[in-house]
């Protein structure tokens, strides 16, 4: 998964982060609602076919790495 793919997923859910997603930005610092974060992570886990096992301080780069490792 690329940063562009991640941004497209946010757009698909009509989520507008307050901070521009970059690989070094923690997901919780994007300024999006926690429910929206859960929706996006749920979609990502469904696409990966496995739990991404992310911590609360996971960065956008961590998410991208886990998705790439899952073959997505």
C-alpha positions in Angstrom: 0.0 0.0 0.0 1.3 3.5 -0.8 0.6 6.8 0.8 -1.6 7.7 -2.3 -3.6 4.5 -1.6 -4.0 5.5 2.1 -5.2 9.0 1.1 -7.6 7.5 -1.5 -9.1 5.3 1.3 -9.6 8.4 3.5 -11.3 10.1 0.6 -13.5 7.1 -0.1 -14.8 7.4 3.5 -15.1 11.2 3.1 -12.5 11.7 5.9 -10.6 15.0 5.8 -7.7 14.8 8.2 -6.5 18.1 9.9 -2.9 17.1 9.3 -1.6 15.9 5.9 -0.9 12.2 6.1 2.9 11.5 5.9 4.7 8.3 6.7 6.1 9.7 10.0 2.8 11.1 11.3 1.1 9.0 14.0 -2.4 8.0 12.9 -3.9 9.5 16.1 -2.3 12.9 15.2 -4.1 13.1 11.9 -6.9 14.9 13.7 -9.7 12.5 12.6 -12.4 11.1 14.8 -11.5 7.9 16.6 -14.6 6.2 15.1 -13.4 7.1 11.6 -9.9 5.7 12.5 -11.6 2.4 13.5 -13.6 2.3 10.2 -10.5 2.8 8.1 -8.5 0.2 10.1 -11.4 -2.2 9.8 -11.4 -1.8 6.1 -7.6 -2.3 5.9 -7.8 -5.4 8.0 -10.6 -6.8 5.8 -8.5 -6.1 2.7 -5.4 -7.7 4.4 -7.4 -10.7 5.6 -5.7 -10.4 9.0 -5.4 -8.2 12.0 -2.8 -5.5 11.5 -1.9 -5.6 15.2 -1.2 -1.8 15.4 -0.3 0.1 18.6 -1.8 3.4 19.7 1.4 5.2 18.5 1.4 3.6 15.1 2.4 6.0 12.3 0.9 6.1 8.8 4.2 4.5 7.7 3.6 1.6 10.1 0.1 1.1 8.6 1.6 1.1 5.0 4.3 -1.4 6.0 1.8 -3.8 7.5 -0.4 -3.6 4.5 2.5 -4.1 2.1 3.7 -7.1 4.2 0.1 -8.5 3.9 0.5 -8.2 0.1 -1.9 -5.2 -0.3 
